[in-house]
Amino acid sequence: MCIFLLYNFLGQIQYIFKDTLLIKYVLTNKFNASPYRPGDEEEIVQLLELVFNGWPQFDLNCTPLDHWRWKYLDNPLRLNILYSASFDNKIIGCTHTIPQRVKVGDKIFLSGTGADVAVHPDFRRRGIHNKIVDSKLDFEAKIGIKFHYGISNNPILIKRNMRRGFPLFPHDVSSFIRIYDVDLHLRMIPTEYAWIKKYGYQLLKIYNKLRNALRSYSSSDHDFHISVILNFDDRINTFWNKIKDNYSLIVERKQNYLNWRYCDPRGGDYTVIQAEKDGHVLGYGVLRINMYRGEYPVGHIVDLLTIPERLDVAGALVEHAVIYFDKKDINTIQCLSIKNHPYERILNRYGFINSRKKLNIFYQYYEGISENLKQVEKSSENKIHFAIGDYDAI
């Protein structure tokens, strides 16, 4: 009897094992990876909402489907860089690229930033992610993309990118945060070792105050004025042409791109402030409040860019942003800065501290750009510009 039961048990294990291998074989050999086909968008958005437990994780003035169309169909370059995986006529995975033009070294290249990669929970660990991402990267090479970057804080994706040999961004991009009430922040966003973070933050605030007291700043009487604008006019192109040669890495910021990124209501509810003197643009800032977490909205300085020698303009824009968020009772403000960039000192002056959360930016490059990347690697921090708005976090 015992021998019979053991034989039966081993037979069941063998059946299950064979069945598992069969399922794995079917999934890895029968799913289809294909570029975007008109009509796929509804299924893709449903998949994104499932995988991310609500997509895109910030408040919108339109439907998620309209936001997706703005993001991937109506971008200024009119390029649809998207691959999906389907099984049994249902989309089970997707990966996207937002097309951009990026100045790398002394040239501007057709480029893109990776975004919104998702695989249905029931179909993971089947090689689907790698298949669709590799198919998309091959497609990018065919259409002339030269530089591709992506951001990930997912430990699994970080290990995967490092294993596949994707290099990390050569300059540290750090997240800066300004918290008015630390106790409120820790109550609303519980965290491990909260008391250590609380006192660490307070010590850094004291340090910044003492350091700022030893510095002298120019008068608040400026030779320029700051105003809220609804869209960028063609003067921003003149501004871009004036500043671009000061940077070895920066996303091209012309009128059509900036208006698509920050002034189309389908993209989000942004407030754009611009500094001008005698009709000329000296710089701009982009602000946004994420209301997705309704009980605890968070402010973001999404973008900040000025003529390099006018750091006083950058300071005034940050000051304007802090006042804007304070009036709306926003307890926490977030911003990015390259480590040791002049903007870092300005952020410190207005109460921001380095949260020590480094942004993991991986990049992929194609033939004909390696010499330009060497220029970036050798560049000083003030020659690099990277902002929250250069990817799709908010």
Stockholm file with secondary structure:
# STOCKHOLM 1.0

chainA/1-394         MCIFLLYNFLGQIQYIFKDTLLIKYVLTNKFNASPYRPGDEEEIVQLLELVFNGWPQFDLNCTPLDHWRWKYLDNPLRLNILYSASFDNKIIGCTHTIPQRVKVGDKIFLSGTGADVAVHPDFRRRGIHNKIVDSKLDFEAKIGIKFHYGISNNPILIKRNMRRGFPLFPHDVSSFIRIYDVDLHLRMIPTEYAWIKKYGYQLLKIYNKLRNALRSYSSSDHDFHISVILNFDDRINTFWNKIKDNYSLIVERKQNYLNWRYCDPRGGDYTVIQAEKDGHVLGYGVLRINMYRGEYPVGHIVDLLTIPERLDVAGALVEHAVIYFDKKDINTIQCLSIKNHPYERILNRYGFINSRKKLNIFYQYYEGISENLKQVEKSSENKIHFAIGDYDAI
#=GR chainA/1-394 SS CHHHHHHHHHHHHHHHHHHHHHHHHHHHHHCEEEECCTTCHHHHHHHHHHHTTSSSSSCCSSCHHHHHHHHHTSSTTCCCEEEEEEETTEEEEEEEEEEEEEEETTEEEEEEEEEEEEECGGGCSSSHHHHHHHHHHHHHHHHTCCEEEEECCCHHHHHHHHHTTCCBCSSCEEEEEEESCHHHHHHHSCCTTHHHHHHHHHHHHHHHHHHHHTSCCCCSCCSSEEEEESSCCTHHHHHHHHHGGGCSEEECCCHHHHHHHHHCTTTCCEEEEEEEETTEEEEEEEEEEECSSTTSCEEEEEEEEECTTCHHHHHHHHHHHHHHHHHTTCCEEEEEEETTCHHHHHHHHTTCEEEEEECCEEEEECTTCHHHHHHHHHSCGGGBCCCGGGTTCC
#=GC SS_cons         CHHHHHHHHHHHHHHHHHHHHHHHHHHHHHCEEEECCTTCHHHHHHHHHHHTTSSSSSCCSSCHHHHHHHHHTSSTTCCCEEEEEEETTEEEEEEEEEEEEEEETTEEEEEEEEEEEEECGGGCSSSHHHHHHHHHHHHHHHHTCCEEEEECCCHHHHHHHHHTTCCBCSSCEEEEEEESCHHHHHHHSCCTTHHHHHHHHHHHHHHHHHHHHTSCCCCSCCSSEEEEESSCCTHHHHHHHHHGGGCSEEECCCHHHHHHHHHCTTTCCEEEEEEEETTEEEEEEEEEEECSSTTSCEEEEEEEEECTTCHHHHHHHHHHHHHHHHHTTCCEEEEEEETTCHHHHHHHHTTCEEEEEECCEEEEECTTCHHHHHHHHHSCGGGBCCCGGGTTCC
//
